[in-house]
Amino acid sequence: MLAREYIEKALYSCQRALKDLKNDDIRKTLGDLDFVEDRVKAAKILLRLELKEREGSMKNG
């Protein structure tokens, strides 16, 4: 999965968390925010790897 897809899924989960919070469902809100946290972490890992790869190819190029 691409970093962009993880970010899009994180945004969707944020929107769902807001909806759940408006409905006073704290348990669901926390669950959605856990998904956000996981997806943001995954996106950051992929972006760091991409950056490392690009910087490495620039040095070797």
mmJSON file of the N, C-alpha and C atoms, coordinates in Angstrom:
{"data_MODEL":{"atom_site":{
"group_PDB":["ATOM","ATOM","ATOM","ATOM","ATOM","ATOM","ATOM","ATOM","ATOM","ATOM","ATOM","ATOM","ATOM","ATOM","ATOM","ATOM","ATOM","ATOM","ATOM","ATOM","ATOM","ATOM","ATOM","ATOM","ATOM","ATOM","ATOM","ATOM","ATOM","ATOM","ATOM","ATOM","ATOM","ATOM","ATOM","ATOM","ATOM","ATOM","ATOM","ATOM","ATOM","ATOM","ATOM","ATOM","ATOM","ATOM","ATOM","ATOM","ATOM","ATOM","ATOM","ATOM","ATOM","ATOM","ATOM","ATOM","ATOM","ATOM","ATOM","ATOM","ATOM","ATOM","ATOM","ATOM","ATOM","ATOM","ATOM","ATOM","ATOM","ATOM","ATOM","ATOM","ATOM","ATOM","ATOM","ATOM","ATOM","ATOM","ATOM","ATOM","ATOM","ATOM","ATOM","ATOM","ATOM","ATOM","ATOM","ATOM","ATOM","ATOM","ATOM","ATOM","ATOM","ATOM","ATOM","ATOM","ATOM","ATOM","ATOM","ATOM","ATOM","ATOM","ATOM","ATOM","ATOM","ATOM","ATOM","ATOM","ATOM","ATOM","ATOM","ATOM","ATOM","ATOM","ATOM","ATOM","ATOM","ATOM","ATOM","ATOM","ATOM","ATOM","ATOM","ATOM","ATOM","ATOM","ATOM","ATOM","ATOM","ATOM","ATOM","ATOM","ATOM","ATOM","ATOM","ATOM","ATOM","ATOM","ATOM","ATOM","ATOM","ATOM","ATOM","ATOM","ATOM","ATOM","ATOM","ATOM","ATOM","ATOM","ATOM","ATOM","ATOM","ATOM","ATOM","ATOM","ATOM","ATOM","ATOM","ATOM","ATOM","ATOM","ATOM","ATOM","ATOM","ATOM","ATOM","ATOM","ATOM","ATOM","ATOM","ATOM","ATOM","ATOM","ATOM","ATOM","ATOM","ATOM","ATOM","ATOM","ATOM","ATOM","ATOM"],
"id":[1,2,3,4,5,6,7,8,9,10,11,12,13,14,15,16,17,18,19,20,21,22,23,24,25,26,27,28,29,30,31,32,33,34,35,36,37,38,39,40,41,42,43,44,45,46,47,48,49,50,51,52,53,54,55,56,57,58,59,60,61,62,63,64,65,66,67,68,69,70,71,72,73,74,75,76,77,78,79,80,81,82,83,84,85,86,87,88,89,90,91,92,93,94,95,96,97,98,99,100,101,102,103,104,105,106,107,108,109,110,111,112,113,114,115,116,117,118,119,120,121,122,123,124,125,126,127,128,129,130,131,132,133,134,135,136,137,138,139,140,141,142,143,144,145,146,147,148,149,150,151,152,153,154,155,156,157,158,159,160,161,162,163,164,165,166,167,168,169,170,171,172,173,174,175,176,177,178,179,180,181,182,183],
"type_symbol":["N","C","C","N","C","C","N","C","C","N","C","C","N","C","C","N","C","C","N","C","C","N","C","C","N","C","C","N","C","C","N","C","C","N","C","C","N","C","C","N","C","C","N","C","C","N","C","C","N","C","C","N","C","C","N","C","C","N","C","C","N","C","C","N","C","C","N","C","C","N","C","C","N","C","C","N","C","C","N","C","C","N","C","C","N","C","C","N","C","C","N","C","C","N","C","C","N","C","C","N","C","C","N","C","C","N","C","C","N","C","C","N","C","C","N","C","C","N","C","C","N","C","C","N","C","C","N","C","C","N","C","C","N","C","C","N","C","C","N","C","C","N","C","C","N","C","C","N","C","C","N","C","C","N","C","C","N","C","C","N","C","C","N","C","C","N","C","C","N","C","C","N","C","C","N","C","C","N","C","C","N","C","C"],
"label_atom_id":["N","CA","C","N","CA","C","N","CA","C","N","CA","C","N","CA","C","N","CA","C","N","CA","C","N","CA","C","N","CA","C","N","CA","C","N","CA","C","N","CA","C","N","CA","C","N","CA","C","N","CA","C","N","CA","C","N","CA","C","N","CA","C","N","CA","C","N","CA","C","N","CA","C","N","CA","C","N","CA","C","N","CA","C","N","CA","C","N","CA","C","N","CA","C","N","CA","C","N","CA","C","N","CA","C","N","CA","C","N","CA","C","N","CA","C","N","CA","C","N","CA","C","N","CA","C","N","CA","C","N","CA","C","N","CA","C","N","CA","C","N","CA","C","N","CA","C","N","CA","C","N","CA","C","N","CA","C","N","CA","C","N","CA","C","N","CA","C","N","CA","C","N","CA","C","N","CA","C","N","CA","C","N","CA","C","N","CA","C","N","CA","C","N","CA","C","N","CA","C","N","CA","C","N","CA","C","N","CA","C","N","CA","C"],
"label_alt_id":[null,null,null,null,null,null,null,null,null,null,null,null,null,null,null,null,null,null,null,null,null,null,null,null,null,null,null,null,null,null,null,null,null,null,null,null,null,null,null,null,null,null,null,null,null,null,null,null,null,null,null,null,null,null,null,null,null,null,null,null,null,null,null,null,null,null,null,null,null,null,null,null,null,null,null,null,null,null,null,null,null,null,null,null,null,null,null,null,null,null,null,null,null,null,null,null,null,null,null,null,null,null,null,null,null,null,null,null,null,null,null,null,null,null,null,null,null,null,null,null,null,null,null,null,null,null,null,null,null,null,null,null,null,null,null,null,null,null,null,null,null,null,null,null,null,null,null,null,null,null,null,null,null,null,null,null,null,null,null,null,null,null,null,null,null,null,null,null,null,null,null,null,null,null,null,null,null,null,null,null,null,null,null],
"label_comp_id":["MET","MET","MET","LEU","LEU","LEU","ALA","ALA","ALA","ARG","ARG","ARG","GLU","GLU","GLU","TYR","TYR","TYR","ILE","ILE","ILE","GLU","GLU","GLU","LYS","LYS","LYS","ALA","ALA","ALA","LEU","LEU","LEU","TYR","TYR","TYR","SER","SER","SER","CYS","CYS","CYS","GLN","GLN","GLN","ARG","ARG","ARG","ALA","ALA","ALA","LEU","LEU","LEU","LYS","LYS","LYS","ASP","ASP","ASP","LEU","LEU","LEU","LYS","LYS","LYS","ASN","ASN","ASN","ASP","ASP","ASP","ASP","ASP","ASP","ILE","ILE","ILE","ARG","ARG","ARG","LYS","LYS","LYS","THR","THR","THR","LEU","LEU","LEU","GLY","GLY","GLY","ASP","ASP","ASP","LEU","LEU","LEU","ASP","ASP","ASP","PHE","PHE","PHE","VAL","VAL","VAL","GLU","GLU","GLU","ASP","ASP","ASP","ARG","ARG","ARG","VAL","VAL","VAL","LYS","LYS","LYS","ALA","ALA","ALA","ALA","ALA","ALA","LYS","LYS","LYS","ILE","ILE","ILE","LEU","LEU","LEU","LEU","LEU","LEU","ARG","ARG","ARG","LEU","LEU","LEU","GLU","GLU","GLU","LEU","LEU","LEU","LYS","LYS","LYS","GLU","GLU","GLU","ARG","ARG","ARG","GLU","GLU","GLU","GLY","GLY","GLY","SER","SER","SER","MET","MET","MET","LYS","LYS","LYS","ASN","ASN","ASN","GLY","GLY","GLY"],
"label_asym_id":["A","A","A","A","A","A","A","A","A","A","A","A","A","A","A","A","A","A","A","A","A","A","A","A","A","A","A","A","A","A","A","A","A","A","A","A","A","A","A","A","A","A","A","A","A","A","A","A","A","A","A","A","A","A","A","A","A","A","A","A","A","A","A","A","A","A","A","A","A","A","A","A","A","A","A","A","A","A","A","A","A","A","A","A","A","A","A","A","A","A","A","A","A","A","A","A","A","A","A","A","A","A","A","A","A","A","A","A","A","A","A","A","A","A","A","A","A","A","A","A","A","A","A","A","A","A","A","A","A","A","A","A","A","A","A","A","A","A","A","A","A","A","A","A","A","A","A","A","A","A","A","A","A","A","A","A","A","A","A","A","A","A","A","A","A","A","A","A","A","A","A","A","A","A","A","A","A","A","A","A","A","A","A"],
"label_entity_id":["1","1","1","1","1","1","1","1","1","1","1","1","1","1","1","1","1","1","1","1","1","1","1","1","1","1","1","1","1","1","1","1","1","1","1","1","1","1","1","1","1","1","1","1","1","1","1","1","1","1","1","1","1","1","1","1","1","1","1","1","1","1","1","1","1","1","1","1","1","1","1","1","1","1","1","1","1","1","1","1","1","1","1","1","1","1","1","1","1","1","1","1","1","1","1","1","1","1","1","1","1","1","1","1","1","1","1","1","1","1","1","1","1","1","1","1","1","1","1","1","1","1","1","1","1","1","1","1","1","1","1","1","1","1","1","1","1","1","1","1","1","1","1","1","1","1","1","1","1","1","1","1","1","1","1","1","1","1","1","1","1","1","1","1","1","1","1","1","1","1","1","1","1","1","1","1","1","1","1","1","1","1","1"],
"label_seq_id":[1,1,1,2,2,2,3,3,3,4,4,4,5,5,5,6,6,6,7,7,7,8,8,8,9,9,9,10,10,10,11,11,11,12,12,12,13,13,13,14,14,14,15,15,15,16,16,16,17,17,17,18,18,18,19,19,19,20,20,20,21,21,21,22,22,22,23,23,23,24,24,24,25,25,25,26,26,26,27,27,27,28,28,28,29,29,29,30,30,30,31,31,31,32,32,32,33,33,33,34,34,34,35,35,35,36,36,36,37,37,37,38,38,38,39,39,39,40,40,40,41,41,41,42,42,42,43,43,43,44,44,44,45,45,45,46,46,46,47,47,47,48,48,48,49,49,49,50,50,50,51,51,51,52,52,52,53,53,53,54,54,54,55,55,55,56,56,56,57,57,57,58,58,58,59,59,59,60,60,60,61,61,61],
"pdbx_PDB_ins_code":[null,null,null,null,null,null,null,null,null,null,null,null,null,null,null,null,null,null,null,null,null,null,null,null,null,null,null,null,null,null,null,null,null,null,null,null,null,null,null,null,null,null,null,null,null,null,null,null,null,null,null,null,null,null,null,null,null,null,null,null,null,null,null,null,null,null,null,null,null,null,null,null,null,null,null,null,null,null,null,null,null,null,null,null,null,null,null,null,null,null,null,null,null,null,null,null,null,null,null,null,null,null,null,null,null,null,null,null,null,null,null,null,null,null,null,null,null,null,null,null,null,null,null,null,null,null,null,null,null,null,null,null,null,null,null,null,null,null,null,null,null,null,null,null,null,null,null,null,null,null,null,null,null,null,null,null,null,null,null,null,null,null,null,null,null,null,null,null,null,null,null,null,null,null,null,null,null,null,null,null,null,null,null],
"Cartn_x":[0.857,0.0,0.901,0.506,1.26,0.999,1.97,1.814,0.562,0.304,-0.885,-2.174,-2.243,-3.43,-3.598,-2.483,-2.551,-3.038,-2.573,-2.996,-4.492,-4.951,-6.379,-7.228,-6.771,-7.509,-7.484,-6.378,-6.297,-7.303,-7.394,-8.358,-9.789,-10.077,-11.409,-11.713,-10.743,-10.943,-11.11,-10.423,-10.608,-12.041,-12.545,-13.917,-14.912,-14.645,-15.523,-15.443,-14.256,-14.086,-14.899,-14.873,-15.668,-17.162,-17.598,-19.012,-19.38,-18.524,-18.787,-18.8,-17.906,-17.858,-19.119,-19.601,-20.86,-22.015,-21.931,-22.964,-22.677,-21.669,-21.294,-20.858,-20.258,-19.753,-18.237,-17.811,-16.387,-15.581,-16.129,-15.407,-15.08,-16.052,-15.817,-14.839,-14.973,-14.066,-12.622,-12.391,-11.044,-10.535,-11.404,-11.021,-10.619,-11.415,-11.091,-9.763,-9.527,-8.267,-7.072,-7.293,-6.227,-5.858,-6.889,-6.631,-5.857,-6.24,-5.548,-4.072,-3.814,-2.432,-1.617,-2.196,-1.5,-1.235,-2.22,-2.081,-1.106,-1.09,-0.121,1.295,1.471,2.787,3.258,2.366,2.721,3.096,2.336,2.632,3.993,4.292,5.588,6.739,6.567,7.614,7.857,6.785,6.932,7.571,7.181,7.754,9.235,9.602,11.024,11.842,11.294,11.978,12.124,11.061,11.103,12.149,12.185,13.157,14.58,14.787,16.111,16.532,15.586,15.869,16.207,15.439,15.692,17.033,17.314,18.591,19.754,19.584,20.62,20.857,19.784,19.943,20.546,20.323,20.901,22.418,22.849,24.269,24.973,24.255,24.843,24.67,23.784,23.454,24.389],
"Cartn_y":[-1.18,0.0,1.241,2.23,3.469,4.365,5.211,6.156,6.995,7.393,8.209,7.497,6.204,5.439,5.374,5.218,5.213,6.568,7.637,8.976,9.171,8.73,8.844,8.047,6.853,6.031,6.667,7.312,8.008,9.154,9.897,11.001,10.495,9.391,8.801,8.399,7.789,7.377,8.581,9.677,10.914,11.423,11.407,11.86,10.966,9.655,8.726,8.939,9.235,9.492,10.725,11.758,12.954,12.64,11.837,11.452,10.654,9.705,8.9,9.765,10.732,11.618,12.476,12.936,13.705,12.862,11.547,10.624,10.129,10.732,10.438,8.987,8.405,7.035,7.088,7.224,7.412,6.161,4.999,3.759,3.658,3.935,3.908,4.997,6.158,7.27,6.865,6.261,5.815,4.75,3.852,2.823,3.429,4.387,5.073,5.815,6.432,7.164,6.22,5.006,4.001,3.659,3.518,3.273,4.437,5.668,6.851,6.784,6.515,6.45,5.403,4.216,3.145,3.519,4.113,4.46,5.604,6.544,7.646,7.11,6.221,5.619,4.878,4.106,3.354,4.301,5.366,6.338,6.982,7.313,7.932,6.977,5.715,4.722,4.627,4.524,4.422,5.676,6.833,8.082,8.198,7.769,7.792,6.857,5.673,4.739,5.321,5.949,6.582,7.688,8.5,9.588,9.045,8.01,7.391,6.837,6.202,5.646,6.755,7.818,8.939,9.598,9.801,10.441,9.53,8.228,7.291,7.27,7.367,7.355,8.665,9.751,11.034,11.011,10.357,10.251,9.348,8.292,7.332,7.756,8.719,9.137,10.097],
"Cartn_z":[0.0,0.0,0.0,-0.74,-0.818,0.39,0.682,1.8,1.618,0.386,0.104,0.526,0.268,0.645,2.162,2.864,4.326,4.851,4.235,4.666,4.397,3.225,2.901,3.895,4.24,5.208,6.597,6.941,8.234,8.279,7.182,7.124,7.25,6.575,6.676,8.118,8.768,10.16,11.083,10.788,11.562,11.427,10.209,9.98,10.716,10.675,11.377,12.885,13.387,14.818,15.239,14.412,14.724,14.761,13.794,13.75,15.005,15.367,16.569,17.822,17.883,19.05,19.141,17.979,17.974,18.479,18.236,18.72,20.134,20.767,22.149,22.342,21.28,21.362,21.514,22.743,23.04,22.696,22.929,22.637,21.145,20.275,18.83,18.414,19.029,18.723,19.008,20.152,20.499,19.528,19.136,18.167,16.831,16.371,15.113,15.222,16.346,16.534,16.616,17.111,17.079,15.638,14.771,13.359,12.743,13.108,12.595,12.959,14.21,14.691,13.921,13.738,13.027,11.567,10.935,9.518,9.302,10.211,10.11,10.313,11.276,11.496,10.243,9.644,8.438,7.305,7.126,6.074,6.298,7.538,7.847,7.564,7.886,7.611,6.11,5.337,3.892,3.299,3.791,3.281,3.637,4.825,5.198,4.315,4.027,3.14,1.732,1.259,-0.065,-0.101,0.927,0.993,1.024,1.814,1.905,0.543,-0.14,-1.461,-2.46,-2.443,-3.36,-3.076,-1.808,-1.454,-1.813,-1.683,-2.048,-3.55,-4.32,-5.78,-6.269,-5.55,-5.937,-5.702,-4.636,-4.337,-5.343,-5.748,-6.682,-8.134,-8.38,-9.745,-10.282],
"occupancy":[1.0,1.0,1.0,1.0,1.0,1.0,1.0,1.0,1.0,1.0,1.0,1.0,1.0,1.0,1.0,1.0,1.0,1.0,1.0,1.0,1.0,1.0,1.0,1.0,1.0,1.0,1.0,1.0,1.0,1.0,1.0,1.0,1.0,1.0,1.0,1.0,1.0,1.0,1.0,1.0,1.0,1.0,1.0,1.0,1.0,1.0,1.0,1.0,1.0,1.0,1.0,1.0,1.0,1.0,1.0,1.0,1.0,1.0,1.0,1.0,1.0,1.0,1.0,1.0,1.0,1.0,1.0,1.0,1.0,1.0,1.0,1.0,1.0,1.0,1.0,1.0,1.0,1.0,1.0,1.0,1.0,1.0,1.0,1.0,1.0,1.0,1.0,1.0,1.0,1.0,1.0,1.0,1.0,1.0,1.0,1.0,1.0,1.0,1.0,1.0,1.0,1.0,1.0,1.0,1.0,1.0,1.0,1.0,1.0,1.0,1.0,1.0,1.0,1.0,1.0,1.0,1.0,1.0,1.0,1.0,1.0,1.0,1.0,1.0,1.0,1.0,1.0,1.0,1.0,1.0,1.0,1.0,1.0,1.0,1.0,1.0,1.0,1.0,1.0,1.0,1.0,1.0,1.0,1.0,1.0,1.0,1.0,1.0,1.0,1.0,1.0,1.0,1.0,1.0,1.0,1.0,1.0,1.0,1.0,1.0,1.0,1.0,1.0,1.0,1.0,1.0,1.0,1.0,1.0,1.0,1.0,1.0,1.0,1.0,1.0,1.0,1.0,1.0,1.0,1.0,1.0,1.0,1.0],
"B_iso_or_equiv":[0.0,0.0,0.0,0.0,0.0,0.0,0.0,0.0,0.0,0.0,0.0,0.0,0.0,0.0,0.0,0.0,0.0,0.0,0.0,0.0,0.0,0.0,0.0,0.0,0.0,0.0,0.0,0.0,0.0,0.0,0.0,0.0,0.0,0.0,0.0,0.0,0.0,0.0,0.0,0.0,0.0,0.0,0.0,0.0,0.0,0.0,0.0,0.0,0.0,0.0,0.0,0.0,0.0,0.0,0.0,0.0,0.0,0.0,0.0,0.0,0.0,0.0,0.0,0.0,0.0,0.0,0.0,0.0,0.0,0.0,0.0,0.0,0.0,0.0,0.0,0.0,0.0,0.0,0.0,0.0,0.0,0.0,0.0,0.0,0.0,0.0,0.0,0.0,0.0,0.0,0.0,0.0,0.0,0.0,0.0,0.0,0.0,0.0,0.0,0.0,0.0,0.0,0.0,0.0,0.0,0.0,0.0,0.0,0.0,0.0,0.0,0.0,0.0,0.0,0.0,0.0,0.0,0.0,0.0,0.0,0.0,0.0,0.0,0.0,0.0,0.0,0.0,0.0,0.0,0.0,0.0,0.0,0.0,0.0,0.0,0.0,0.0,0.0,0.0,0.0,0.0,0.0,0.0,0.0,0.0,0.0,0.0,0.0,0.0,0.0,0.0,0.0,0.0,0.0,0.0,0.0,0.0,0.0,0.0,0.0,0.0,0.0,0.0,0.0,0.0,0.0,0.0,0.0,0.0,0.0,0.0,0.0,0.0,0.0,0.0,0.0,0.0,0.0,0.0,0.0,0.0,0.0,0.0],
"pdbx_formal_charge":[null,null,null,null,null,null,null,null,null,null,null,null,null,null,null,null,null,null,null,null,null,null,null,null,null,null,null,null,null,null,null,null,null,null,null,null,null,null,null,null,null,null,null,null,null,null,null,null,null,null,null,null,null,null,null,null,null,null,null,null,null,null,null,null,null,null,null,null,null,null,null,null,null,null,null,null,null,null,null,null,null,null,null,null,null,null,null,null,null,null,null,null,null,null,null,null,null,null,null,null,null,null,null,null,null,null,null,null,null,null,null,null,null,null,null,null,null,null,null,null,null,null,null,null,null,null,null,null,null,null,null,null,null,null,null,null,null,null,null,null,null,null,null,null,null,null,null,null,null,null,null,null,null,null,null,null,null,null,null,null,null,null,null,null,null,null,null,null,null,null,null,null,null,null,null,null,null,null,null,null,null,null,null],
"auth_seq_id":[1,1,1,2,2,2,3,3,3,4,4,4,5,5,5,6,6,6,7,7,7,8,8,8,9,9,9,10,10,10,11,11,11,12,12,12,13,13,13,14,14,14,15,15,15,16,16,16,17,17,17,18,18,18,19,19,19,20,20,20,21,21,21,22,22,22,23,23,23,24,24,24,25,25,25,26,26,26,27,27,27,28,28,28,29,29,29,30,30,30,31,31,31,32,32,32,33,33,33,34,34,34,35,35,35,36,36,36,37,37,37,38,38,38,39,39,39,40,40,40,41,41,41,42,42,42,43,43,43,44,44,44,45,45,45,46,46,46,47,47,47,48,48,48,49,49,49,50,50,50,51,51,51,52,52,52,53,53,53,54,54,54,55,55,55,56,56,56,57,57,57,58,58,58,59,59,59,60,60,60,61,61,61],
"auth_comp_id":["MET","MET","MET","LEU","LEU","LEU","ALA","ALA","ALA","ARG","ARG","ARG","GLU","GLU","GLU","TYR","TYR","TYR","ILE","ILE","ILE","GLU","GLU","GLU","LYS","LYS","LYS","ALA","ALA","ALA","LEU","LEU","LEU","TYR","TYR","TYR","SER","SER","SER","CYS","CYS","CYS","GLN","GLN","GLN","ARG","ARG","ARG","ALA","ALA","ALA","LEU","LEU","LEU","LYS","LYS","LYS","ASP","ASP","ASP","LEU","LEU","LEU","LYS","LYS","LYS","ASN","ASN","ASN","ASP","ASP","ASP","ASP","ASP","ASP","ILE","ILE","ILE","ARG","ARG","ARG","LYS","LYS","LYS","THR","THR","THR","LEU","LEU","LEU","GLY","GLY","GLY","ASP","ASP","ASP","LEU","LEU","LEU","ASP","ASP","ASP","PHE","PHE","PHE","VAL","VAL","VAL","GLU","GLU","GLU","ASP","ASP","ASP","ARG","ARG","ARG","VAL","VAL","VAL","LYS","LYS","LYS","ALA","ALA","ALA","ALA","ALA","ALA","LYS","LYS","LYS","ILE","ILE","ILE","LEU","LEU","LEU","LEU","LEU","LEU","ARG","ARG","ARG","LEU","LEU","LEU","GLU","GLU","GLU","LEU","LEU","LEU","LYS","LYS","LYS","GLU","GLU","GLU","ARG","ARG","ARG","GLU","GLU","GLU","GLY","GLY","GLY","SER","SER","SER","MET","MET","MET","LYS","LYS","LYS","ASN","ASN","ASN","GLY","GLY","GLY"],
"auth_asym_id":["A","A","A","A","A","A","A","A","A","A","A","A","A","A","A","A","A","A","A","A","A","A","A","A","A","A","A","A","A","A","A","A","A","A","A","A","A","A","A","A","A","A","A","A","A","A","A","A","A","A","A","A","A","A","A","A","A","A","A","A","A","A","A","A","A","A","A","A","A","A","A","A","A","A","A","A","A","A","A","A","A","A","A","A","A","A","A","A","A","A","A","A","A","A","A","A","A","A","A","A","A","A","A","A","A","A","A","A","A","A","A","A","A","A","A","A","A","A","A","A","A","A","A","A","A","A","A","A","A","A","A","A","A","A","A","A","A","A","A","A","A","A","A","A","A","A","A","A","A","A","A","A","A","A","A","A","A","A","A","A","A","A","A","A","A","A","A","A","A","A","A","A","A","A","A","A","A","A","A","A","A","A","A"],
"auth_atom_id":["N","CA","C","N","CA","C","N","CA","C","N","CA","C","N","CA","C","N","CA","C","N","CA","C","N","CA","C","N","CA","C","N","CA","C","N","CA","C","N","CA","C","N","CA","C","N","CA","C","N","CA","C","N","CA","C","N","CA","C","N","CA","C","N","CA","C","N","CA","C","N","CA","C","N","CA","C","N","CA","C","N","CA","C","N","CA","C","N","CA","C","N","CA","C","N","CA","C","N","CA","C","N","CA","C","N","CA","C","N","CA","C","N","CA","C","N","CA","C","N","CA","C","N","CA","C","N","CA","C","N","CA","C","N","CA","C","N","CA","C","N","CA","C","N","CA","C","N","CA","C","N","CA","C","N","CA","C","N","CA","C","N","CA","C","N","CA","C","N","CA","C","N","CA","C","N","CA","C","N","CA","C","N","CA","C","N","CA","C","N","CA","C","N","CA","C","N","CA","C","N","CA","C","N","CA","C","N","CA","C","N","CA","C"],
"pdbx_PDB_model_num":[1,1,1,1,1,1,1,1,1,1,1,1,1,1,1,1,1,1,1,1,1,1,1,1,1,1,1,1,1,1,1,1,1,1,1,1,1,1,1,1,1,1,1,1,1,1,1,1,1,1,1,1,1,1,1,1,1,1,1,1,1,1,1,1,1,1,1,1,1,1,1,1,1,1,1,1,1,1,1,1,1,1,1,1,1,1,1,1,1,1,1,1,1,1,1,1,1,1,1,1,1,1,1,1,1,1,1,1,1,1,1,1,1,1,1,1,1,1,1,1,1,1,1,1,1,1,1,1,1,1,1,1,1,1,1,1,1,1,1,1,1,1,1,1,1,1,1,1,1,1,1,1,1,1,1,1,1,1,1,1,1,1,1,1,1,1,1,1,1,1,1,1,1,1,1,1,1,1,1,1,1,1,1]
}}}
